[in-house]
Amino acid sequence: MTREEKKLVTAHMDQVFHGQTVRQALPVCECGKYYDEKNITEAPAVYFREIDVFGKTFTLIEPLCPVCKQRIHASFSILN
């Protein structure tokens, strides 16, 4: 992961994992590999997916699995 990607992940991490409106579940791959807030910056790459909820845009974090090389799609809950 590049330095710029790490900065973006860090910037969006608090909003998506501890948000008041949208909360992203921790990324878990089908092969069993998972990421939490401490090691998500160690992913080989990340993708960002924007969603609109109640007229506001949120950015979800989708890391690449180092084991099976697949994108771990984000799942989230709407809290309000």
Backbone as a chain_set.jsonl record, in Angstrom:
{"seq": "MTREEKKLVTAHMDQVFHGQTVRQALPVCECGKYYDEKNITEAPAVYFREIDVFGKTFTLIEPLCPVCKQRIHASFSILN", "coords": {"N": [[0.847, -1.168, 0.0], [0.516, 2.206, -0.772], [1.959, 5.271, 0.522], [0.182, 7.392, 0.325], [-2.267, 6.034, 0.129], [-2.338, 4.875, 2.678], [-2.637, 7.171, 4.238], [-5.185, 7.997, 3.398], [-6.74, 5.797, 4.229], [-6.392, 5.948, 7.005], [-7.583, 8.427, 7.455], [-10.288, 7.919, 6.825], [-10.95, 5.837, 8.494], [-11.922, 6.202, 11.21], [-14.438, 7.335, 10.77], [-15.84, 5.313, 9.34], [-15.664, 2.948, 10.885], [-16.503, 3.682, 13.41], [-18.695, 5.272, 13.132], [-21.661, 7.393, 13.403], [-23.87, 7.273, 11.764], [-23.42, 5.476, 9.581], [-21.908, 2.343, 9.826], [-19.15, 0.407, 9.212], [-18.55, -3.063, 8.898], [-15.889, -5.142, 10.147], [-13.476, -6.045, 7.726], [-13.626, -9.249, 6.311], [-12.277, -11.957, 4.667], [-13.253, -14.587, 2.356], [-11.471, -16.673, 2.557], [-10.683, -16.633, 5.147], [-8.933, -14.734, 6.117], [-8.684, -11.736, 7.928], [-9.13, -8.244, 8.668], [-8.466, -5.764, 11.082], [-8.796, -2.61, 12.794], [-6.197, -2.044, 13.514], [-4.441, -3.395, 11.798], [-5.211, -2.898, 9.176], [-3.903, -1.108, 7.55], [-1.792, -2.558, 6.682], [-2.539, -4.035, 4.549], [-2.077, -5.251, 1.195], [-3.14, -3.62, -0.793], [-5.793, -1.21, -1.181], [-9.237, -0.508, -1.848], [-11.574, 2.086, -2.386], [-14.93, 2.658, -1.707], [-17.7, 4.562, -2.418], [-20.713, 5.422, -0.826], [-24.103, 6.557, -0.709], [-26.057, 7.776, 1.85], [-28.956, 8.843, 3.251], [-28.638, 11.283, 1.907], [-26.019, 11.952, 2.379], [-22.563, 11.386, 1.725], [-20.553, 8.546, 2.199], [-17.415, 6.953, 2.665], [-16.317, 3.767, 2.126], [-13.982, 1.215, 3.117], [-12.201, -1.139, 1.295], [-10.152, -3.707, 1.486], [-7.45, -5.528, -0.171], [-7.055, -8.988, -0.247], [-4.201, -10.634, 0.97], [-3.745, -13.339, 0.815], [-5.514, -14.791, -0.977], [-5.726, -12.978, -2.997], [-8.029, -11.522, -3.601], [-10.532, -8.972, -3.705], [-11.85, -7.683, -0.746], [-15.047, -7.217, -0.132], [-16.896, -4.525, 1.227], [-19.068, -4.559, 4.027], [-21.836, -3.067, 5.647], [-23.704, -1.264, 8.175], [-26.664, 0.641, 8.65], [-27.273, 3.028, 10.99], [-29.101, 4.993, 11.864]], "CA": [[0.0, 0.0, 0.0], [1.323, 3.421, -0.866], [1.846, 6.205, 1.643], [-1.05, 8.15, 0.131], [-3.376, 5.15, 0.486], [-2.355, 4.759, 4.139], [-3.216, 8.41, 4.767], [-6.625, 7.966, 3.126], [-7.337, 4.789, 5.109], [-6.401, 6.511, 8.353], [-8.555, 9.521, 7.487], [-11.654, 7.396, 6.748], [-11.135, 4.727, 9.425], [-12.769, 6.548, 12.347], [-15.801, 7.562, 10.297], [-16.543, 4.099, 8.908], [-15.703, 1.905, 11.909], [-17.114, 4.205, 14.635], [-19.628, 6.317, 12.713], [-22.974, 7.504, 14.03], [-24.901, 6.985, 10.77], [-23.029, 4.252, 8.88], [-20.797, 1.662, 10.473], [-18.643, -0.692, 8.399], [-18.078, -4.25, 9.609], [-14.486, -5.432, 9.871], [-13.349, -6.836, 6.498], [-13.266, -10.659, 6.466], [-12.246, -12.633, 3.37], [-13.793, -15.944, 2.315], [-10.412, -17.62, 2.919], [-10.472, -16.548, 6.582], [-8.102, -13.578, 6.465], [-9.48, -10.58, 8.325], [-8.42, -7.023, 9.041], [-9.079, -4.888, 12.065], [-8.314, -1.232, 12.664], [-4.753, -1.969, 13.748], [-3.623, -3.945, 10.713], [-5.767, -2.661, 7.834], [-2.911, -0.382, 6.75], [-0.823, -3.539, 6.2], [-3.083, -4.698, 3.356], [-1.265, -4.937, 0.017], [-3.801, -2.53, -1.521], [-7.171, -0.969, -0.753], [-10.158, 0.175, -2.744], [-12.527, 2.91, -1.664], [-16.255, 2.64, -2.318], [-18.555, 5.608, -1.865], [-22.145, 5.134, -0.759], [-24.922, 7.687, -0.282], [-27.058, 7.415, 2.844], [-29.673, 10.032, 3.723], [-28.107, 12.463, 1.25], [-24.627, 12.18, 2.754], [-21.672, 10.402, 1.116], [-19.608, 7.879, 3.088], [-16.405, 6.187, 1.948], [-16.008, 2.485, 2.748], [-12.638, 0.714, 2.83], [-12.21, -2.526, 0.834], [-8.76, -4.132, 1.282], [-7.135, -6.678, -1.009], [-6.579, -10.106, 0.569], [-2.875, -11.071, 0.545], [-3.722, -14.797, 0.677], [-6.167, -15.244, -2.212], [-5.641, -11.87, -3.966], [-9.354, -11.028, -3.958], [-11.006, -7.769, -3.019], [-12.792, -7.973, 0.335], [-16.111, -6.229, -0.267], [-17.329, -3.946, 2.497], [-20.451, -4.665, 4.478], [-22.066, -1.971, 6.576], [-25.025, -1.121, 8.775], [-27.162, 2.006, 8.796], [-27.654, 3.094, 12.393], [-30.231, 5.902, 12.124]], "C": [[0.897, 1.237, 0.0], [1.09, 4.316, 0.352], [0.55, 7.013, 1.542], [-2.28, 7.316, 0.5], [-3.474, 4.997, 2.0], [-2.955, 6.001, 4.783], [-4.728, 8.437, 4.564], [-7.343, 6.97, 4.033], [-7.455, 5.341, 6.52], [-7.449, 7.614, 8.479], [-9.995, 9.007, 7.522], [-11.964, 6.362, 7.825], [-12.093, 5.067, 10.57], [-14.22, 6.715, 11.918], [-16.519, 6.256, 9.974], [-16.62, 3.019, 9.982], [-16.36, 2.364, 13.21], [-18.169, 5.258, 14.34], [-20.964, 6.268, 13.434], [-24.104, 7.144, 13.062], [-24.641, 5.658, 10.07], [-21.847, 3.641, 9.61], [-20.416, 0.441, 9.635], [-18.212, -1.839, 9.304], [-16.61, -4.47, 9.265], [-14.392, -6.333, 8.644], [-12.858, -8.263, 6.78], [-13.366, -11.316, 5.097], [-12.85, -14.031, 3.482], [-12.765, -16.98, 2.742], [-10.098, -17.587, 4.417], [-9.608, -15.382, 7.033], [-9.014, -12.419, 6.836], [-8.573, -9.419, 8.709], [-9.198, -6.324, 10.14], [-8.467, -3.504, 11.904], [-6.8, -1.121, 12.804], [-3.936, -2.439, 12.554], [-4.17, -3.691, 9.309], [-4.785, -1.893, 6.951], [-1.817, -1.306, 6.23], [-1.33, -4.311, 4.982], [-2.236, -4.323, 2.146], [-1.833, -3.795, -0.822], [-5.199, -2.359, -0.942], [-7.946, -0.299, -1.88], [-11.099, 0.982, -1.863], [-13.835, 2.9, -2.429], [-17.114, 3.691, -1.63], [-20.008, 5.171, -1.924], [-22.86, 6.405, -0.305], [-25.999, 7.179, 0.659], [-27.661, 8.7, 3.385], [-29.077, 11.314, 3.155], [-26.667, 12.793, 1.595], [-23.77, 11.052, 2.178], [-20.689, 9.874, 2.153], [-18.659, 7.044, 2.245], [-16.08, 4.93, 2.732], [-14.64, 2.005, 2.276], [-12.739, -0.762, 2.466], [-10.774, -2.966, 0.554], [-8.652, -5.32, 0.327], [-6.562, -7.769, -0.108], [-5.201, -10.55, 0.077], [-2.795, -12.574, 0.291], [-4.29, -15.229, -0.671], [-6.251, -14.156, -3.281], [-6.999, -11.368, -4.436], [-9.688, -9.788, -3.142], [-12.023, -8.181, -1.961], [-13.852, -6.875, 0.32], [-16.623, -5.797, 1.103], [-18.79, -4.261, 2.773], [-20.643, -3.616, 5.569], [-23.491, -2.009, 7.099], [-25.388, 0.353, 8.822], [-27.769, 2.098, 10.194], [-28.855, 3.985, 12.67], [-31.456, 5.452, 11.391]], "O": [[1.911, 1.286, 0.696], [0.137, 4.125, 1.108], [-0.099, 7.285, 2.552], [-3.222, 7.825, 1.108], [-4.576, 4.989, 2.55], [-3.697, 5.901, 5.76], [-5.469, 8.852, 5.455], [-8.424, 7.259, 4.546], [-8.501, 5.214, 7.156], [-8.124, 7.717, 9.503], [-10.84, 9.606, 8.186], [-13.131, 6.041, 8.047], [-12.992, 4.279, 10.865], [-15.13, 6.285, 12.626], [-17.695, 6.107, 10.304], [-17.571, 2.238, 9.983], [-16.738, 1.531, 14.033], [-18.503, 6.058, 15.215], [-21.348, 5.244, 13.999], [-25.185, 6.75, 13.5], [-25.532, 4.814, 9.975], [-20.898, 4.339, 9.968], [-21.239, -0.438, 9.38], [-17.591, -1.623, 10.345], [-16.142, -4.033, 8.213], [-15.155, -7.292, 8.53], [-11.815, -8.46, 7.404], [-14.405, -11.246, 4.442], [-12.946, -14.587, 4.576], [-13.129, -18.048, 3.235], [-9.333, -18.419, 4.906], [-9.561, -15.078, 8.225], [-9.998, -12.148, 6.148], [-7.399, -9.605, 9.03], [-10.428, -6.295, 10.13], [-7.702, -3.266, 10.97], [-6.193, -0.195, 12.266], [-2.84, -1.928, 12.322], [-3.63, -4.226, 8.341], [-4.832, -2.018, 5.727], [-0.994, -0.885, 5.417], [-0.614, -5.156, 4.445], [-1.729, -3.204, 2.07], [-1.082, -3.082, -1.488], [-5.722, -3.261, -0.289], [-7.381, 0.379, -2.738], [-11.383, 0.599, -0.729], [-13.86, 3.107, -3.642], [-17.236, 3.703, -0.405], [-20.474, 4.626, -2.925], [-22.281, 7.23, 0.403], [-26.759, 6.272, 0.321], [-26.948, 9.549, 3.919], [-29.018, 12.328, 3.851], [-26.145, 13.814, 1.147], [-24.199, 9.899, 2.144], [-20.072, 10.642, 2.89], [-19.059, 6.488, 1.221], [-15.621, 5.007, 3.872], [-14.194, 2.343, 1.179], [-13.294, -1.554, 3.228], [-10.227, -2.638, -0.499], [-9.631, -6.016, 0.057], [-5.677, -7.5, 0.705], [-5.038, -10.82, -1.113], [-1.873, -13.036, -0.381], [-3.632, -15.949, -1.423], [-6.792, -14.395, -4.361], [-7.116, -10.844, -5.544], [-9.185, -9.593, -2.036], [-12.949, -8.94, -2.245], [-13.585, -5.739, 0.714], [-16.76, -6.611, 2.016], [-19.632, -4.232, 1.876], [-19.717, -3.318, 6.323], [-24.361, -2.685, 6.55], [-24.524, 1.209, 9.011], [-28.672, 1.336, 10.536], [-29.57, 3.744, 13.643], [-32.503, 6.091, 11.488]]}, "num_chains": 1, "name": "protein.A"}
